[in-house]
Amino acid sequence: MHVSVFGLGYVGCVTAACLARDGHHVVGVDLNSDKVAMVNAGQSPIIEPGLGDVLARVVRQGRLSATESAVEGIATADVALICVGTPDLGHGQPDYDGLARVASAIGAACETRVNPLTVVLRSTVLPGTTERVLARVLSECTGGRMAELRIAVNPEFMREGTSLEDFDHPPFVLVGCDDPDTATQMRQLYGGVTAPFLQTSVRTAEMVKYVCNAFHAMKIAFTNEIADLCDALGADAQDVMRVFRQDRKLNIAPAYLKPGFAYGGSCLPKDIRALLCSGRIYDVSTPLLSAVVTSNKGQIDRGVNAVLQTRKKKVGVVGLAFKPNTDDLRESPRVTLVETLIGKGCDVRIYDPNVVMARLKGANRQYIEQEIPHVSSLLCDSIECLIDHADVVVIGANGADGARALAAVRPEQIVIDLTRGAVSEAMPRGTESRACVLS
């Protein structure tokens, strides 16, 4: 099948690479010339384990290429997947300008086509957006030739850091569409994916992703509140939640049910705000969702207060991205922590090997340059450099970097572990006790 993928961010790059790997012929479309050039060179424009190898292989095999031209992108396409961001406008309402621009470009490019095209929305949008934005713009830009276009919604369920595995083994393949022919085509597109295929209405498919992300956000906040109670009552939070996760019948799944720091990233914060915004618009009370946001902010405040209570000014923070194995800084709670500590007069240094200005592209680089330009000057090249600076070491990453930092701290240094002991699992035996869990 010939496929075009509009948007070469996290979702688009992984989707394009995996579909090409599975035998489809894929053309990626993006206005960012750097991303296009990197993909055509077989290089990944984002940090994602395993993606670089897959991209290099499929480009070398001639099954994946990239272009800045929508006309070239859909010239031979059977399916066009839209994978553009839907960021927060600042008050919870998602920004659909990027979606509208891509829809307009696809519609205009359809003037040169004679074969039918299925336009599939993979971006996260509130129910009704496909009809109000995508279908409307396509109709306006095709001059009434909508009969030649099919529309479907196909939300992704990939986590940054494990997205290739998640693409191959999602909980299900969800497609919202109104006709069986489109559903059959989508079954063929994902023929290489091992998962149940679920066909629903368009609005159901749009809403499911929000429900999933809202639940994930609530699980994180819930688990951290439980960890707070465990700290106060003298119980081991990691052990409590380890036992709790054993109940696979009623507690559903272990994902996100591990004590740690606040949630963040490009999905959970904005999707919770979008649901809250919808509740305000339609006068629907959402006290629990509102409490999730408050609770999550409280976790960041606790981390800040734990540092300030040491009365030390030199602080080293290990981990800046919102989760390990990614370079995504958007709404990272660790960025908020750093910004707050700087505002309180702390001298902060940061170590995160995935966040290197020379390698960052697209939204991540733009975020640093526009929102936190001073952060690049605080980055350390090594764990040793950070340890030499700090009187207080804040462990924000629960992988190998956090374990290395924890193993390197000196006896006189204060350690604040935002992972709540999870980082100790990656440490050499005999050094685990050096972590001081946030309490």
C-alpha positions as CSV (number, residue, x, y, z in Angstrom):
1,M,0.0,0.0,0.0
2,H,1.2,3.6,-0.7
3,V,1.0,5.8,2.4
4,S,1.8,9.4,3.1
5,V,2.4,10.6,6.6
6,F,1.9,14.3,7.4
7,G,4.0,15.5,10.3
8,L,7.4,13.9,11.2
9,G,7.3,14.4,14.9
10,Y,7.2,11.5,17.4
11,V,4.0,9.9,16.2
12,G,4.7,10.6,12.5
13,C,8.3,9.4,12.4
14,V,7.5,6.2,14.3
15,T,4.4,5.5,12.2
16,A,6.2,6.1,8.9
17,A,9.2,4.0,9.8
18,C,7.1,1.1,11.1
19,L,4.7,1.0,8.2
20,A,7.6,1.1,5.8
21,R,9.3,-1.7,7.7
22,D,6.1,-3.7,7.4
23,G,6.3,-3.5,3.6
24,H,4.3,-0.3,2.7
25,H,5.7,2.4,0.5
26,V,5.7,5.6,2.7
27,V,6.3,9.3,2.0
28,G,6.7,11.6,5.0
29,V,5.6,15.2,4.6
30,D,6.8,18.0,6.8
31,L,7.5,21.7,6.4
32,N,10.6,21.5,8.5
33,S,13.4,21.1,6.0
34,D,15.9,19.8,8.6
35,K,13.5,16.9,9.5
36,V,13.0,16.1,5.8
37,A,16.7,16.1,5.1
38,M,17.5,13.9,8.1
39,V,14.8,11.3,7.2
40,N,16.0,11.2,3.6
41,A,19.5,10.6,4.9
42,G,18.2,7.7,7.0
43,Q,18.6,9.6,10.3
44,S,16.0,10.0,13.0
45,P,15.2,13.6,13.9
46,I,14.0,12.6,17.4
47,I,15.5,10.6,20.3
48,E,13.6,7.2,20.4
49,P,15.2,3.9,21.1
50,G,15.5,1.7,18.0
51,L,14.0,4.2,15.6
52,G,17.3,5.3,14.0
53,D,18.1,1.7,12.9
54,V,14.6,1.2,11.4
55,L,14.7,4.5,9.6
56,A,18.1,3.9,8.1
57,R,17.1,0.4,6.9
58,V,13.8,1.4,5.2
59,V,15.3,4.5,3.6
60,R,18.2,2.4,2.2
61,Q,15.6,-0.1,0.9
62,G,13.7,2.6,-0.9
63,R,10.5,2.2,1.1
64,L,10.6,5.6,2.9
65,S,11.3,9.1,1.7
66,A,10.4,12.6,2.8
67,T,9.3,15.8,1.2
68,E,8.1,19.3,2.0
69,S,5.5,19.1,-0.8
70,A,2.0,17.9,-0.1
71,V,1.5,17.3,-3.8
72,E,4.5,14.9,-3.9
73,G,3.3,13.3,-0.7
74,I,-0.1,12.2,-1.9
75,A,0.8,11.7,-5.6
76,T,0.6,7.9,-5.4
77,A,-0.9,7.6,-1.9
78,D,-3.8,5.3,-1.1
79,V,-3.9,6.6,2.5
80,A,-2.8,9.9,4.0
81,L,-2.1,9.8,7.7
82,I,-2.2,13.2,9.6
83,C,0.1,13.2,12.6
84,V,0.4,16.9,13.5
85,G,0.4,18.3,17.0
86,T,-2.7,19.7,18.7
87,P,-1.0,21.9,21.4
88,D,-2.7,23.8,24.1
89,L,-3.7,27.4,23.2
90,G,-3.1,28.4,26.8
91,H,-6.6,27.9,28.4
92,G,-7.2,24.2,27.7
93,Q,-8.6,24.6,24.2
94,P,-6.6,22.6,21.7
95,D,-5.0,24.4,18.8
96,Y,-6.2,22.9,15.5
97,D,-4.4,25.4,13.2
98,G,-1.8,22.8,12.2
99,L,-4.6,20.3,11.4
100,A,-6.4,22.8,9.3
101,R,-3.2,23.7,7.4
102,V,-2.5,20.1,6.6
103,A,-6.1,19.5,5.6
104,S,-6.0,22.5,3.3
105,A,-2.7,21.3,1.7
106,I,-4.2,17.8,1.1
107,G,-7.3,19.2,-0.3
108,A,-5.4,21.5,-2.7
109,A,-3.1,18.7,-3.7
110,C,-6.1,16.5,-4.6
111,E,-6.7,18.6,-7.7
112,T,-3.9,16.6,-9.4
113,R,-5.3,13.2,-8.4
114,V,-7.8,10.9,-10.1
115,N,-7.8,8.0,-7.6
116,P,-9.7,7.9,-4.3
117,L,-7.8,8.8,-1.2
118,T,-8.4,7.9,2.5
119,V,-7.5,10.7,4.9
120,V,-6.8,9.3,8.4
121,L,-6.5,11.5,11.4
122,R,-4.1,10.1,13.9
123,S,-3.7,13.3,16.0
124,T,-5.5,13.7,19.3
125,V,-8.6,15.8,18.9
126,L,-11.8,16.3,20.8
127,P,-15.0,14.7,19.6
128,G,-16.5,16.6,16.6
129,T,-13.2,18.0,15.4
130,T,-12.9,15.6,12.5
131,E,-16.3,16.9,11.2
132,R,-15.8,20.5,12.1
133,V,-12.2,21.0,11.0
134,L,-10.9,18.2,8.8
135,A,-14.0,17.4,6.8
136,R,-15.0,21.0,6.5
137,V,-11.6,22.2,5.2
138,L,-11.2,19.2,2.9
139,S,-14.6,20.0,1.4
140,E,-13.8,23.7,0.9
141,C,-10.4,22.9,-0.7
142,T,-11.6,20.2,-3.0
143,G,-14.3,22.1,-4.6
144,G,-17.0,19.6,-3.7
145,R,-15.0,16.5,-4.7
146,M,-15.4,15.0,-1.2
147,A,-17.0,11.9,-2.8
148,E,-13.5,10.9,-3.8
149,L,-12.2,11.1,-0.2
150,R,-12.8,8.8,2.7
151,I,-12.2,10.0,6.3
152,A,-11.2,7.9,9.3
153,V,-9.9,8.5,12.8
154,N,-7.1,6.3,14.0
155,P,-5.6,7.5,17.4
156,E,-2.2,6.2,18.4
157,F,-1.4,4.5,21.7
158,M,2.4,4.9,21.7
159,R,4.5,6.0,24.7
160,E,7.6,8.0,24.0
161,G,10.6,5.8,24.9
162,T,8.8,2.6,24.0
163,S,7.0,3.6,20.8
164,L,8.3,0.9,18.5
165,E,7.2,-1.8,20.8
166,D,3.9,0.0,21.4
167,F,3.3,0.3,17.6
168,D,3.8,-3.4,17.1
169,H,1.8,-4.5,20.2
170,P,-0.8,-1.9,21.1
171,P,-3.8,-2.7,23.2
172,F,-5.9,-2.5,20.1
173,V,-6.0,-0.9,16.6
174,L,-8.9,1.6,16.9
175,V,-10.5,3.0,13.7
176,G,-13.4,5.4,13.7
177,C,-15.2,5.4,10.3
178,D,-18.6,5.2,8.8
179,D,-18.2,2.6,6.0
180,P,-16.9,-1.0,5.8
181,D,-14.6,-0.4,2.8
182,T,-12.5,2.1,4.8
183,A,-12.4,-0.3,7.7
184,T,-11.2,-3.1,5.4
185,Q,-8.5,-0.8,4.0
186,M,-7.3,0.1,7.5
187,R,-7.2,-3.6,8.4
188,Q,-4.8,-4.1,5.5
189,L,-2.7,-1.1,6.5
190,Y,-2.1,-2.5,10.0
191,G,-1.9,-6.1,8.8
192,G,1.5,-6.4,10.5
193,V,0.3,-5.4,13.9
194,T,-0.7,-8.0,16.4
195,A,-3.7,-6.6,18.2
196,P,-7.5,-6.6,18.2
197,F,-9.0,-4.4,15.4
198,L,-11.8,-2.2,16.8
199,Q,-14.1,-0.2,14.5
200,T,-16.2,2.5,16.1
201,S,-17.9,5.7,15.2
202,V,-15.7,8.7,14.5
203,R,-16.6,10.5,17.7
204,T,-16.0,7.4,19.8
205,A,-12.5,7.0,18.3
206,E,-11.8,10.7,19.0
207,M,-12.9,10.4,22.6
208,V,-11.2,7.2,23.5
209,K,-7.7,8.7,23.4
210,Y,-8.7,11.4,25.8
211,V,-10.3,8.9,28.1
212,C,-7.1,6.8,28.1
213,N,-4.8,9.8,28.8
214,A,-7.1,11.2,31.4
215,F,-7.1,7.8,33.2
216,H,-3.3,7.5,32.9
217,A,-2.9,11.0,34.4
218,M,-5.3,10.1,37.2
219,K,-3.3,6.8,37.9
220,I,-0.1,8.8,38.3
221,A,-1.6,11.4,40.6
222,F,-3.4,8.7,42.6
223,T,-0.3,6.6,43.1
224,N,1.8,9.6,44.2
225,E,-0.9,10.6,46.7
226,I,-0.8,7.0,48.0
227,A,3.0,7.3,48.2
228,D,2.6,10.5,50.3
229,L,0.3,8.7,52.7
230,C,2.8,5.8,52.8
231,D,5.6,8.2,53.7
232,A,3.6,9.7,56.5
233,L,2.5,6.4,58.0
234,G,5.8,4.6,57.7
235,A,4.8,2.2,54.9
236,D,7.1,1.3,51.9
237,A,5.4,3.0,48.9
238,Q,7.2,0.8,46.4
239,D,6.2,-2.3,48.2
240,V,2.6,-1.2,48.7
241,M,2.1,-0.5,45.0
242,R,4.0,-3.6,44.0
243,V,1.4,-5.7,45.8
244,F,-1.4,-3.5,44.5
245,R,-0.2,-4.1,40.9
246,Q,-0.5,-7.8,41.3
247,D,-4.3,-7.5,41.0
248,R,-4.6,-7.8,37.2
249,K,-8.4,-8.6,37.4
250,L,-9.7,-5.4,39.0
251,N,-6.8,-2.9,38.8
252,I,-6.6,-3.4,35.0
253,A,-2.9,-3.0,34.3
254,P,0.4,-2.0,36.0
255,A,1.1,0.8,33.6
256,Y,1.7,4.2,35.4
257,L,1.0,2.7,38.8
258,K,4.6,3.2,40.0
259,P,5.4,5.9,42.6
260,G,7.5,8.7,41.1
261,F,7.3,12.3,40.2
262,A,4.6,14.4,38.5
263,Y,3.3,13.6,35.1
264,G,4.1,15.8,32.1
265,G,4.8,15.7,28.4
266,S,3.0,16.5,25.2
267,C,-0.2,14.5,25.9
268,L,-1.4,14.1,29.5
269,P,-1.4,17.8,30.6
270,K,-3.0,19.3,27.6
271,D,-5.6,16.5,27.3
272,I,-6.7,16.8,30.9
273,R,-7.0,20.6,30.3
274,A,-9.0,20.0,27.1
275,L,-11.5,17.8,29.0
276,L,-11.8,20.4,31.8
277,C,-12.3,23.1,29.2
278,S,-15.1,21.1,27.6
279,G,-16.7,20.6,31.0
280,R,-16.7,24.4,31.6
281,I,-18.2,25.0,28.1
282,Y,-21.0,22.5,28.6
283,D,-21.5,23.1,32.3
284,V,-20.4,19.6,33.2
285,S,-18.9,19.2,36.7
286,T,-15.5,17.5,36.6
287,P,-14.1,17.7,40.2
288,L,-11.9,14.6,40.0
289,L,-10.2,15.7,36.8
290,S,-9.7,19.2,38.3
291,A,-8.2,17.5,41.4
292,V,-5.7,15.6,39.2
293,V,-4.2,18.9,38.0
294,T,-4.1,20.3,41.5
295,S,-2.6,17.1,42.9
296,N,0.0,16.9,40.1
297,K,1.1,20.5,40.8
298,G,1.4,19.6,44.4
299,Q,3.9,16.9,43.6
300,I,6.1,19.6,41.9
301,D,5.7,21.9,44.9
302,R,6.8,19.1,47.2
303,G,9.9,18.6,45.2
304,V,10.7,22.3,45.2
305,N,10.1,22.5,49.0
306,A,12.3,19.5,49.6
307,V,15.2,21.3,48.0
308,L,14.6,24.6,49.6
309,Q,14.3,23.1,53.1
310,T,18.0,22.0,52.8
311,R,18.9,25.7,52.7
312,K,21.6,24.8,50.1
313,K,21.9,26.9,47.0
314,K,24.0,24.7,44.6
315,V,21.6,22.1,43.1
316,G,22.3,19.4,40.5
317,V,19.3,17.9,38.7
318,V,19.6,14.6,36.9
319,G,17.0,14.3,34.1
320,L,15.2,17.2,32.4
321,A,12.9,15.6,29.8
322,F,9.5,14.5,31.1
323,K,10.5,10.8,31.1
324,P,13.6,8.7,30.5
325,N,14.7,7.7,26.9
326,T,13.2,10.9,25.3
327,D,14.3,14.4,24.6
328,D,10.8,15.9,25.0
329,L,10.8,18.9,27.3
330,R,7.2,20.0,26.7
331,E,5.5,20.5,30.0
332,S,8.2,18.5,31.8
333,P,7.6,18.7,35.5
334,R,11.4,18.7,35.9
335,V,11.6,21.9,33.8
336,T,9.1,23.5,36.1
337,L,11.1,22.3,39.1
338,V,14.3,23.8,37.7
339,E,12.6,27.1,36.7
340,T,11.1,27.5,40.2
341,L,14.4,26.7,41.9
342,I,16.2,29.3,39.8
343,G,13.5,31.8,40.7
344,K,14.1,31.1,44.4
345,G,17.8,31.9,44.0
346,C,19.3,28.4,43.5
347,D,22.4,27.9,41.4
348,V,21.2,24.9,39.3
349,R,23.0,22.6,36.9
350,I,21.4,19.8,34.9
351,Y,22.5,16.5,33.4
352,D,20.4,14.8,30.7
353,P,22.4,13.3,27.8
354,N,19.3,13.2,25.6
355,V,18.8,16.9,25.8
356,V,21.6,18.3,23.7
357,M,20.9,21.5,21.8
358,A,23.0,20.5,18.8
359,R,20.8,17.5,18.2
360,L,17.4,18.9,19.0
361,K,15.0,19.5,16.1
362,G,11.5,20.8,15.6
363,A,9.2,21.3,18.6
364,N,11.8,20.4,21.2
365,R,14.3,22.9,20.0
366,Q,11.7,25.6,19.4
367,Y,10.4,25.0,23.0
368,I,13.8,25.6,24.5
369,E,14.6,28.6,22.3
370,Q,11.3,30.3,23.0
371,E,10.2,29.2,26.5
372,I,13.4,28.3,28.4
373,P,16.4,29.7,26.4
374,H,18.6,30.0,29.5
375,V,18.4,26.2,30.2
376,S,21.0,25.3,27.6
377,S,23.6,27.2,29.6
378,L,22.8,25.0,32.7
379,L,23.4,21.7,31.0
380,C,26.4,19.6,32.1
381,D,28.4,17.3,29.8
382,S,28.8,14.6,32.4
383,I,27.6,13.3,35.7
384,E,30.9,14.1,37.3
385,C,30.6,17.8,36.3
386,L,27.1,17.9,37.9
387,I,28.3,16.2,41.1
388,D,31.3,18.5,41.5
389,H,28.9,21.5,41.4
390,A,26.1,20.3,43.7
391,D,25.5,20.4,47.4
392,V,22.0,18.9,46.7
393,V,21.6,16.3,44.0
394,V,18.0,15.8,42.7
395,I,17.4,12.5,41.0
396,G,14.7,13.0,38.5
397,A,15.5,10.1,36.1
398,N,14.9,6.5,37.2
399,G,17.2,4.9,34.6
400,A,20.9,4.3,34.3
401,D,21.7,8.1,34.5
402,G,20.0,8.4,37.9
403,A,21.7,5.2,39.2
404,R,25.1,6.5,38.1
405,A,24.5,9.9,39.8
406,L,23.4,8.2,43.0
407,A,26.4,6.0,43.0
408,A,28.7,9.0,42.6
409,V,27.4,11.3,45.3
410,R,29.7,12.1,48.2
411,P,28.7,11.5,51.8
412,E,28.3,15.2,52.6
413,Q,25.9,15.8,49.7
414,I,22.1,15.7,50.2
415,V,20.2,13.5,47.8
416,I,16.5,14.1,47.0
417,D,15.1,11.2,45.0
418,L,12.0,12.2,43.0
419,T,11.7,8.6,41.7
420,R,10.7,7.5,45.3
421,G,13.3,4.7,45.3
422,A,12.7,3.4,41.8
423,V,16.2,4.5,40.8
424,S,17.7,2.2,43.4
425,E,16.5,-0.8,41.3
426,A,19.1,0.1,38.7
427,M,22.0,0.6,41.1
428,P,24.8,-1.9,41.9
429,R,24.1,-4.0,45.0
430,G,25.2,-2.4,48.2
431,T,24.7,1.2,47.2
432,E,20.9,1.5,47.3
433,S,20.8,3.0,50.8
434,R,22.4,6.3,49.5
435,A,19.0,7.4,48.1
436,C,16.9,9.8,50.3
437,V,13.3,9.3,49.0
438,L,11.2,12.4,48.8
439,S,9.0,12.8,51.8
